[in-house]
């Protein structure tokens, strides 16, 4: 057989068969490729949808944040009575997650008790709730657990002790460090979360409670929580001014002793702060201690001889002393009215002087003028607060 003739045939047949296989394989490969591509797209779309779902879920996961509604807690106390924190609506609630065997938890207890005796917070509707994952007193070792429960109940006298043995509440609040303290307002909104125990625990908790009660605004709270960096002198002035504002609010709440303390702290930082001296002078006048009041009004007058409040304060000091001091009081009041003829406080003090001198007609005239000026001043402030839009001329 001539191999030269057979080779082309074999090659030809092989070539034709290869062409057939290639022709058949091409659509199969193409179809397979399309199938794989479609699957990838479908899987990719599924992964995208799944990722979006997970992302959406994660957006609602994590520890509760200030402003969010506090998850309700329903746990047994030492006697086995189930207590639901949602029943405490209308009160400020302080949740303290802690461990009975942890030193920092016990430090937090002491700080909380001290905070609740703060004159600014005493008597307020505040309920601390301690939540522990320690064994319940009715557990296996009833005697040991009972003693521990009684010990913690005795130490944590201001509030309620609840047992979260299964850590349900710990999970709801994503507690990962002990103690964790959460302040919740009367509307059951989270106000602030304190993670762990620090040297500022007491101060931060006090401020958070004041914020929850509406006695501090969020801006002031955040400033105190994260004060802006500044030089020491500026910080001292800002802190002193804040202390004076706090003392003024204490006076309005009839907490004079606490106010005196805060005014004093302000003066320790800024000794010539006029507002602090005026505040102390007014408090001592209310306490009928004219000598103490005079020292502070005189200090304010020394730092600012044009101060209306300092001069009227000195007038009221001499008015309270009476007798020959009434002429001194008159001179201070007249100096104010000479500079500010429409000052209602100046006319009111002048009316008090006339009344003590038994000049009832002159006193009545001054009181009437003071009332008219005060009404006029209040009216002007009300109009200004309306902030009317300018009207274009026709």
ABEGO torsion letter per residue (X at the ends): XBAAAAAAAAAAAAAAAAAAAAAAAAAAAAAAAAAAAAAAAAAAAAAAAAAAAAAAAAAABEBBBBGBBBBBBBBBBAAGBBBBAAAABGBBBBBBBBBAABAAAAAAAAAAAAAAABAAABGBBBBBBBBBABBBAABABAAAAAAAAAAAAAABAABBBBBBAAGAAAAAAGBABOBBBBBBBAAGBBABBBBEBBAAAAAAAAAAAAAAAGABBAAAAAAAABBBBBBAAAAAAAAAAAAAAAAAAAAAAGBAAAAAAAAAAAAAABAABAAAAAAAAAAAAAAGBAAAAAAAAAAAAAABAABAAAAAAAAAAAAAAEEAAAAAAAAAAAAAAAABAABAAAAAAAAAAAAAAGBAAAAAAAAAAAAAAAAAAAAAAAAAAAGBBBBBBX
